[in-house]
Amino acid sequence: MACVLAVAGLVAGRALGDDAGAGGSTRATMTCERVDAPGRVRCDVEARVAAGESISWGDVVITKTPGFVGALRGRIGPHDATTHDAEVWRWALALVAREKGSGDVEATVRVVVCKREACTPREVQVTGRVVVGE
């Protein structure tokens, strides 16, 4: 029994990582629009899984912003996703730039990925570049 629990723990640990242990089948990207002046900045986040897998749940958690930028919301939930396709989910998020500058916004994309009847949680770290007035 202890052996089964140890193996289950190893499998769960890999599923919660960047998905490199599972063949890299979960990918995520973040892109932020370039703006000329301080104000609202829109970023788009996309999560994508391999053919034969599907996303059943997901969210985006903003983990770090540059000093000149603030997040309007720290978490964008599953109901806020703009696209809910089986293999692709997308979210739009808003930031507020208080002054000109450039820097990276970091977030964690959390998804539950299913293949047939088996579902596993996965996390992917993403970074988007924010450029305001440069």
C-alpha positions in Angstrom: 0.0 0.0 0.0 2.8 2.4 0.9 4.4 1.8 -2.6 1.1 2.6 -4.3 0.8 5.9 -2.4 4.4 6.8 -3.1 3.9 6.3 -6.9 0.6 8.3 -6.8 2.4 11.1 -5.1 5.1 11.2 -7.8 2.5 11.3 -10.6 0.5 14.1 -8.9 3.7 16.1 -8.4 4.5 15.9 -12.1 1.0 16.9 -13.1 1.1 20.1 -11.0 4.5 21.2 -12.5 5.1 22.9 -15.8 4.0 19.7 -17.5 7.4 18.8 -18.8 7.1 15.4 -17.1 3.9 14.8 -19.1 5.5 15.4 -22.5 4.8 19.2 -22.5 1.2 18.7 -23.7 -0.1 21.8 -21.8 1.1 25.1 -23.1 0.2 28.7 -22.2 1.0 32.2 -23.4 0.4 35.7 -22.3 0.5 38.7 -24.7 0.0 42.4 -23.6 -0.9 45.2 -25.9 1.6 48.1 -26.2 0.1 51.4 -25.2 1.4 55.0 -25.7 0.3 56.5 -22.4 -0.5 55.4 -18.8 -3.9 53.9 -18.3 -5.5 50.6 -19.1 -3.5 47.8 -20.6 -5.1 44.6 -21.9 -3.4 41.3 -21.8 -4.6 38.0 -23.3 -3.8 34.6 -21.8 -4.2 31.3 -23.8 -4.0 27.7 -22.5 -3.8 24.9 -25.0 -3.6 21.1 -24.6 -2.7 18.3 -27.0 -5.2 16.7 -29.4 -7.2 14.0 -27.5 -7.1 16.1 -24.3 -9.7 18.6 -23.1 -9.7 21.4 -20.6 -12.6 21.1 -18.1 -11.7 24.0 -15.8 -9.2 26.8 -15.7 -8.2 30.1 -14.2 -5.3 32.6 -14.3 -3.7 34.0 -11.2 -1.5 37.1 -11.5 1.6 36.5 -9.4 3.8 39.5 -10.1 3.6 42.9 -11.8 6.2 45.6 -12.4 6.1 48.6 -10.0 4.4 50.9 -12.4 1.5 48.5 -13.1 -1.4 47.3 -11.0 -3.8 44.4 -11.7 -7.5 45.2 -11.6 -8.1 41.6 -10.5 -5.6 39.1 -9.1 -7.5 36.1 -10.4 -9.5 35.6 -13.6 -11.8 32.7 -13.1 -13.3 30.0 -15.4 -16.5 31.9 -16.0 -14.5 34.9 -17.2 -12.7 32.9 -20.0 -13.5 34.4 -23.4 -13.0 31.0 -25.2 -14.0 27.6 -23.7 -13.1 25.2 -26.6 -12.1 21.7 -25.7 -8.4 22.2 -26.4 -8.1 26.0 -26.0 -9.2 28.4 -23.3 -8.5 32.2 -23.4 -8.9 34.9 -20.9 -8.6 38.7 -21.2 -7.3 40.6 -18.2 -6.8 44.3 -17.5 -3.9 46.1 -15.9 -3.5 49.8 -15.0 -0.3 51.5 -15.8 0.3 54.5 -13.5 3.3 55.8 -15.5 5.4 55.0 -18.6 7.8 52.0 -18.4 8.3 48.4 -19.4 8.4 45.2 -17.5 7.1 41.7 -17.2 3.8 40.5 -15.7 3.9 37.0 -14.4 0.9 34.6 -13.9 0.1 31.0 -13.2 -2.4 29.3 -15.5 -4.2 26.5 -13.7 -6.2 24.0 -15.7 -7.8 20.6 -15.2 -7.1 18.5 -18.2 -9.0 15.4 -19.1 -8.2 12.5 -21.4 -11.1 10.1 -21.6 -12.3 9.6 -18.0 -9.0 10.6 -16.3 -8.5 14.3 -15.3 -5.4 15.9 -13.7 -4.6 19.4 -12.5 -1.8 21.2 -14.3 -0.1 24.6 -13.8 1.9 26.6 -16.3 3.8 29.8 -15.6 3.5 32.5 -18.2 5.1 35.9 -18.6 3.8 38.9 -20.7 5.8 42.0 -21.5 4.1 45.3 -20.7 5.3 48.4 -22.6 3.8 51.8 -21.9 5.0 54.9 -23.8 8.3 53.6 -25.0 
